[in-house]
Amino acid sequence: EGWLSLSHMTADISMFPFKEWMKCEKIAIKNHKNELSDISHPQGPYLVRKTISRMIALTRGVKCEPEQVIIGPGTQPLIRQVLGMQRENIKAAIENPGYSRIYQLLKDMNFEVFPIDLDKKGIDIKKVEALNPHFLFITPSHQFPTGIIMPISRRIELLNWASASEGRYIVEDDYDSEFKYGTDNIPSLQSLDRNQRVIYAGTFSKTIMPSFRISYLVLPPDLLREYKRHFSYWIQGSNTLNLFTLHYFIESGEYAKHVKRMNNHYEMKRENLIKELKWKFRNGIKIKNVPAGLHFIAEFKTDKGYKEIEERAKKEKLEIYSMKRFNLLGNIEEGKKIILIIGFANIKNEDIPVAVDRLYRVIY
Ligand SMILES: Cc1ncc(COP(=O)(O)O)c(CN[C@H](CF)CCC(=O)O)c1O
């Protein structure tokens, strides 16, 4: 039979309220015809930026005005735009294992990019201080891909580091912070920032769907001034009708209802998948059980290497990714165990036993 997927890269849209979305789209067309005939504000329509800034104030403790919000068609193009206006020989540091697509982007932008190891609290602050980068990329709410939730103590250390000298910024990538199961949702790093050092990055890819390409940044005031000077010519990249529809979708309460519903749905699937994995693999598996996000990390005792595992997964028609994808220096050790990133957005609850069976055949 067909492929099954334990990919971490998707959203489960089986429960997305498309009917409600289309109702909001009709309202958007009716109420914003003139805006639709024009190109929007370079940062996205003010009305939508106001709705986003109000929402993240409530849900994430982010303190910002609509003027500080920049909407764009994805995290990468937004990062490219804001960091592209920096003068040359910029040093950037990123978590390792970490988000390889941002690592690649920064290298393509001719930045000096340094992968920095994690300790149990997240990015290693001593290594950050030793490297002294201008931009530091972190995912404190739910480290990507290990899942570490950065404690307040490490957040304060990083903010103190950033405030100790001019020209230092922390990019807080808050990509799947909306999903926490039975654990506290720690407010954003940005909410603790007193020195305009944090660039907050959010996205609707996980809560709505990645195909909509609606993401945003919140810039500190002085970086915003530089941005507005630099990008007055800029034509906004997101689809304005989609943005106005999103505004009504949020304002009507449908968005919050959907995120709540998906938290419950994902928690149920996550529990079932972990139960099935433990039952099948017994002490051959070690699960990093962080109750957050749309994936978790699992270690499997095997002498098989990553290449062989990837080939066997293809043969078993099981889509799954390994830690190799996120090891930015490509020096992952193998021979005793392998580490896989296991996503549960793309698997139907009823297909979980079959997927686990296939994974068992991949590993053993
Ligand atoms: C760490 C991190 N920050 C942001 C996003 C959201 O980016 P955007 O949709 O452009 O807003 C993702 C989403 N992850 C990607 C799709 F799942 C790729 C994963 C992979 O490359 O392994 C992510 O992991």
PDBQT file of the ligand as one rigid body, heavy atoms in Angstrom, charges set to zero:
ROOT
HETATM    1  C1  LIG A 401      13.007  26.257  13.270  1.00  0.00    +0.000 C 
HETATM    2  C2  LIG A 401      11.925  26.674  12.323  1.00  0.00    +0.000 A 
HETATM    3  N1  LIG A 401      11.580  27.992  12.232  1.00  0.00    +0.000 NA
HETATM    4  C3  LIG A 401      10.613  28.415  11.403  1.00  0.00    +0.000 A 
HETATM    5  C4  LIG A 401       9.897  27.515  10.634  1.00  0.00    +0.000 A 
HETATM    6  C5  LIG A 401       8.758  28.030   9.787  1.00  0.00    +0.000 C 
HETATM    7  O1  LIG A 401       9.248  28.590   8.635  1.00  0.00    +0.000 OA
HETATM    8  P1  LIG A 401       8.195  29.371   7.705  1.00  0.00    +0.000 P 
HETATM    9  O2  LIG A 401       7.153  28.371   7.309  1.00  0.00    +0.000 OA
HETATM   10  O3  LIG A 401       9.015  29.843   6.556  1.00  0.00    +0.000 OA
HETATM   11  O4  LIG A 401       7.594  30.493   8.525  1.00  0.00    +0.000 OA
HETATM   12  C6  LIG A 401      10.230  26.150  10.684  1.00  0.00    +0.000 A 
HETATM   13  C7  LIG A 401       9.444  25.179   9.854  1.00  0.00    +0.000 C 
HETATM   14  N2  LIG A 401      10.216  23.990   9.543  1.00  0.00    +0.000 N 
HETATM   15  C8  LIG A 401      10.325  23.755   8.104  1.00  0.00    +0.000 C 
HETATM   16  C9  LIG A 401       9.035  23.097   7.670  1.00  0.00    +0.000 C 
HETATM   17  F1  LIG A 401       8.577  22.314   8.625  1.00  0.00    +0.000 F 
HETATM   18  C10 LIG A 401      11.489  22.900   7.673  1.00  0.00    +0.000 C 
HETATM   19  C11 LIG A 401      12.038  21.988   8.719  1.00  0.00    +0.000 C 
HETATM   20  C12 LIG A 401      13.233  21.260   8.113  1.00  0.00    +0.000 C 
HETATM   21  O5  LIG A 401      13.794  21.767   7.143  1.00  0.00    +0.000 OA
HETATM   22  O6  LIG A 401      13.588  20.187   8.659  1.00  0.00    +0.000 OA
HETATM   23  C13 LIG A 401      11.259  25.719  11.532  1.00  0.00    +0.000 A 
HETATM   24  O7  LIG A 401      11.595  24.419  11.601  1.00  0.00    +0.000 OA
ENDROOT
TORSDOF 0
